[in-house]
Amino acid sequence: MKFLRPLLPLTLIAGLLAQPAFAAEPAKAAGKNVATVNGVGIPQGAYDLLASRALSQGATEGPQLTNEIRGRLIQTELLIQAAKKKGLDRKPEITLQADLARQQIIANAYVADYVQSHPVTDAAAKTEYDRLVAQTGNKEFKSRHILVKEEKEAKDIIERLKMGEKFDKLASLSTDPGTKDKGGDLGWSVPGNFVEPFGKALAGLTPGSYTQAPVQTPFGYHVIQLDEVRDLKLPSFEEAKPQITQRLQAQTVEQHLQELAKAAKIN
C-alpha cells in the first residue's frame, strides 16, 4: 500500500505515530537534519526509516515522496511541541502509553532478530509442505450440515430425511447461524479443515448421501450431507513456500516464548 498524500494530516500522523518512534534532536546536535522546527532538528535517520518503509510498500521514489515524508515529520514535531506546551507528555496515562509503545518496539526487534538467527530451511519447509499435501489429499468436497445441541434432535432430523424431507429445508433447524439460512451449505473444502470426527465422517460419504448417525463434535451434533466431490489442484512447493515459511517461523517464535516463560519466575 502506498503512502497517502497529506490531505488528512491527523490520519497521516496517527499512522506515523503507530510506527517505531524516532527522537527529535536539538538542531545544534551532531548529524544531518531534514528539517528544523522551532530549534528542534528532525534527524535524517527518521526520514530514511520512513522512506525505506514506504518504498518497501510500493511507493515511488521521487520529489513527491520526499516532500510528503518531510511534511509528515514536520507535522508530527509540531504536534509534539504543542502537546508538551500543554504538559500532555507528563500525564501518567500518556507516559504509560509511550512506555508500552517502546516496550513493543523492543520486543518486535527481538522477535525479528530471533527469526533472522533461526531461519527456516528449505528442507524443513518441504517436509511441512509434504505433510500438508498428505493431510489435504487430492479431493475437494462440497457439503452441508445441520448442527443441533442434542443427539435426539439429530436422530429426528435423520429420520425426517429418510422420510423424504429435503436437507436444505431442515437446515433451518440448525444452530449454526452462518449456514442455517443457506440450506446448511459449507461450500467447498477438504476433510482435514474440519474437526476430526466431522472430517472423518465427511470423507466416508458418497455424493448425495448423508450421515446415518449423528456426528458429535465439541460444537454439538451434526447431520452431514455430501453434495459433490472434485479434484483438488494444490499449489506447488515454490508457490506455497513463502506462506509455509512464515507459518513455521511463527511456530518457532511461539516455541521460544514458551521456553522463555518456562525459565522465568512469573507470579
Wavefront OBJ file of the C-alpha trace (Angstrom):
o trace
v 0.000 0.000 0.000
v 1.402 3.371 -0.978
v 1.633 6.293 1.400
v -1.346 8.612 1.064
v -0.927 12.214 0.065
v -1.059 14.607 3.034
v -4.737 15.507 2.646
v -5.756 14.305 6.110
v -2.926 15.387 8.388
v -4.243 13.852 11.616
v -4.812 10.497 9.933
v -1.366 10.557 8.426
v 0.278 11.462 11.681
v -1.646 8.762 13.527
v -0.181 6.284 11.054
v 3.267 7.715 11.591
v 2.995 7.514 15.355
v 1.880 3.907 15.073
v 5.304 3.093 13.646
v 8.520 2.783 15.684
v 9.284 6.159 17.181
v 12.222 8.427 16.456
v 13.744 11.061 18.675
v 13.961 14.635 17.507
v 17.191 16.333 18.482
v 18.367 19.903 19.026
v 19.424 21.497 15.751
v 22.919 22.076 17.081
v 23.450 18.368 17.774
v 25.712 16.307 15.542
v 24.241 14.765 12.423
v 22.259 15.982 9.463
v 18.652 17.104 9.889
v 15.934 17.053 7.260
v 14.161 20.000 8.910
v 14.230 22.203 11.978
v 11.065 23.136 13.868
v 11.393 25.899 16.486
v 15.039 24.986 17.000
v 14.428 21.239 17.201
v 16.039 19.193 14.459
v 14.379 16.221 12.828
v 17.162 13.707 12.116
v 17.902 12.309 8.689
v 17.585 8.848 10.193
v 13.872 9.417 10.820
v 13.370 10.311 7.165
v 15.430 7.341 5.985
v 13.383 4.948 8.137
v 10.030 6.136 6.778
v 11.301 6.349 3.205
v 12.594 2.787 3.340
v 9.286 1.584 4.728
v 7.316 3.476 2.061
v 9.439 2.085 -0.785
v 9.053 -1.460 0.535
v 5.279 -0.962 0.408
v 5.275 0.077 -3.231
v 5.743 3.846 -3.102
v 7.632 5.518 -5.958
v 10.869 7.273 -5.117
v 10.981 10.924 -6.128
v 10.374 14.531 -5.053
v 6.705 13.884 -4.221
v 7.559 11.130 -1.744
v 10.409 13.202 -0.304
v 8.147 16.201 0.315
v 5.378 14.034 1.707
v 7.560 12.269 4.268
v 9.314 15.508 5.244
v 5.894 17.123 5.680
v 4.703 14.307 7.903
v 7.765 14.565 10.101
v 7.269 18.312 10.475
v 3.570 17.860 11.285
v 4.431 15.295 13.934
v 7.040 17.549 15.538
v 4.617 20.496 15.564
v 2.047 18.391 17.390
v 4.611 17.039 19.843
v 5.769 20.539 20.703
v 2.174 21.721 21.135
v 1.448 18.720 23.375
v 4.493 19.457 25.521
v 3.394 23.075 25.992
v 0.155 21.734 27.468
v 2.053 19.269 29.643
v 0.455 16.281 27.975
v 3.795 14.471 27.830
v 3.821 14.442 31.645
v 0.343 12.953 32.091
v 0.579 9.460 33.624
v -1.641 7.835 31.007
v 0.440 9.362 28.186
v 3.781 8.321 29.658
v 2.369 4.833 30.206
v 1.319 4.583 26.556
v 4.756 5.801 25.485
v 6.433 3.199 27.682
v 4.210 0.445 26.287
v 4.972 1.539 22.713
v 8.705 1.489 23.466
v 8.445 -1.969 25.011
v 6.566 -3.259 21.971
v 9.202 -1.871 19.618
v 11.977 -3.581 21.571
v 10.005 -6.836 21.755
v 9.386 -6.728 17.993
v 13.087 -6.122 17.401
v 13.937 -9.182 19.492
v 11.473 -11.344 17.557
v 12.899 -10.120 14.234
v 16.433 -10.861 15.442
v 15.404 -14.330 16.663
v 13.739 -15.172 13.353
v 16.826 -14.000 11.445
v 19.148 -16.112 13.601
v 16.862 -19.160 13.398
v 15.946 -19.320 9.699
v 13.546 -21.905 8.321
v 15.468 -24.184 5.988
v 14.181 -25.288 2.597
v 14.260 -28.861 3.859
v 12.016 -28.012 6.821
v 9.612 -26.115 4.567
v 9.489 -29.032 2.111
v 8.797 -31.502 4.929
v 5.903 -29.348 6.131
v 4.617 -29.000 2.575
v 4.623 -32.773 2.093
v 2.805 -33.209 5.395
v 0.122 -30.716 4.412
v -0.311 -32.332 0.998
v -0.777 -35.749 2.600
v -3.229 -34.315 5.112
v -5.197 -32.405 2.474
v -5.465 -35.159 -0.132
v -6.324 -34.614 -3.776
v -10.090 -34.237 -3.499
v -12.323 -31.335 -2.503
v -15.777 -31.806 -1.003
v -18.922 -29.644 -1.234
v -21.031 -30.356 1.819
v -23.885 -29.252 4.051
v -24.580 -29.774 7.711
v -27.238 -29.289 10.335
v -25.962 -28.629 13.847
v -28.125 -29.220 16.934
v -27.468 -29.399 20.666
v -28.963 -32.794 21.481
v -28.328 -36.192 19.918
v -32.075 -36.918 19.843
v -32.652 -33.825 17.711
v -30.065 -35.022 15.210
v -31.611 -38.502 15.112
v -35.047 -36.996 14.480
v -33.642 -34.976 11.565
v -32.079 -38.106 10.058
v -35.447 -39.904 10.290
v -37.144 -36.974 8.542
v -34.532 -37.145 5.777
v -35.270 -40.838 5.375
v -38.954 -39.941 5.027
v -38.088 -37.732 2.061
v -37.800 -34.242 3.553
v -35.200 -32.012 1.922
v -31.891 -31.334 3.660
v -31.834 -27.639 2.772
v -35.290 -27.160 4.315
v -34.392 -28.969 7.538
v -31.266 -26.812 7.788
v -33.492 -24.066 9.230
v -33.401 -26.126 12.464
v -29.621 -25.731 12.696
v -27.980 -23.720 15.449
v -25.169 -22.671 13.087
v -26.038 -19.041 12.230
v -23.604 -18.967 9.333
v -25.228 -21.786 7.358
v -28.803 -22.313 8.557
v -30.216 -19.738 6.134
v -28.175 -21.177 3.246
v -29.518 -24.710 3.402
v -26.613 -25.724 5.626
v -24.156 -25.074 2.784
v -20.500 -25.244 3.858
v -19.097 -24.695 0.374
v -16.004 -26.447 -0.948
v -13.386 -27.681 1.497
v -11.262 -30.688 2.412
v -12.000 -33.022 5.333
v -8.780 -32.021 7.061
v -10.090 -28.478 7.536
v -12.810 -29.715 9.880
v -12.522 -31.137 13.397
v -11.618 -34.819 13.176
v -14.999 -36.515 13.826
v -16.647 -34.231 11.252
v -13.898 -34.567 8.653
v -13.708 -38.338 9.027
v -17.471 -38.688 8.588
v -17.437 -36.392 5.558
v -14.637 -38.361 3.892
v -16.673 -41.542 4.308
v -19.700 -40.273 2.382
v -20.509 -40.598 -1.309
v -22.069 -37.717 -3.266
v -25.774 -37.370 -2.493
v -25.589 -39.278 0.804
v -25.806 -38.090 4.390
v -24.617 -39.461 7.730
v -26.870 -42.207 9.049
v -25.977 -41.380 12.657
v -25.301 -38.071 14.418
v -21.685 -36.922 14.385
v -20.614 -35.464 17.711
v -18.039 -32.666 17.934
v -17.307 -30.075 20.647
v -19.921 -27.872 18.941
v -22.798 -30.331 19.236
v -24.330 -32.994 16.997
v -24.122 -32.785 13.206
v -26.015 -34.297 10.349
v -23.751 -34.056 7.296
v -24.576 -34.339 3.615
v -22.044 -34.582 0.793
v -23.183 -32.868 -2.416
v -20.203 -33.127 -4.765
v -16.560 -34.187 -4.994
v -13.980 -32.761 -7.385
v -10.247 -32.971 -7.978
v -8.228 -30.515 -5.938
v -5.345 -28.653 -7.575
v -2.769 -27.921 -4.921
v -0.150 -25.163 -5.223
v 3.394 -26.249 -5.978
v 6.033 -26.178 -3.269
v 7.538 -22.983 -4.682
v 4.121 -21.305 -4.688
v 3.361 -22.380 -1.133
v 6.870 -21.883 0.259
v 6.500 -18.245 1.462
v 3.339 -18.991 3.418
v 4.734 -22.218 4.855
v 7.955 -20.461 5.866
v 6.004 -17.738 7.628
v 3.928 -20.352 9.433
v 6.999 -22.260 10.595
v 8.636 -19.019 11.730
v 5.585 -18.237 13.833
v 5.711 -21.714 15.358
v 9.415 -21.263 16.135
v 8.767 -17.943 17.867
v 5.838 -19.395 19.833
v 8.008 -22.303 20.999
v 10.751 -19.873 22.059
v 8.236 -17.786 24.005
v 7.126 -20.909 25.849
v 10.769 -21.648 26.686
v 11.269 -18.107 27.982
v 8.110 -18.361 30.090
v 9.162 -21.741 31.471
v 12.572 -20.375 32.530
v 11.113 -17.192 34.051
v 9.729 -16.570 37.519
v 6.180 -15.410 36.877
v 3.902 -14.667 39.817
l 1 2 3 4 5 6 7 8 9 10 11 12 13 14 15 16 17 18 19 20 21 22 23 24 25 26 27 28 29 30 31 32 33 34 35 36 37 38 39 40 41 42 43 44 45 46 47 48 49 50 51 52 53 54 55 56 57 58 59 60 61 62 63 64 65 66 67 68 69 70 71 72 73 74 75 76 77 78 79 80 81 82 83 84 85 86 87 88 89 90 91 92 93 94 95 96 97 98 99 100 101 102 103 104 105 106 107 108 109 110 111 112 113 114 115 116 117 118 119 120 121 122 123 124 125 126 127 128 129 130 131 132 133 134 135 136 137 138 139 140 141 142 143 144 145 146 147 148 149 150 151 152 153 154 155 156 157 158 159 160 161 162 163 164 165 166 167 168 169 170 171 172 173 174 175 176 177 178 179 180 181 182 183 184 185 186 187 188 189 190 191 192 193 194 195 196 197 198 199 200 201 202 203 204 205 206 207 208 209 210 211 212 213 214 215 216 217 218 219 220 221 222 223 224 225 226 227 228 229 230 231 232 233 234 235 236 237 238 239 240 241 242 243 244 245 246 247 248 249 250 251 252 253 254 255 256 257 258 259 260 261 262 263 264 265 266 267
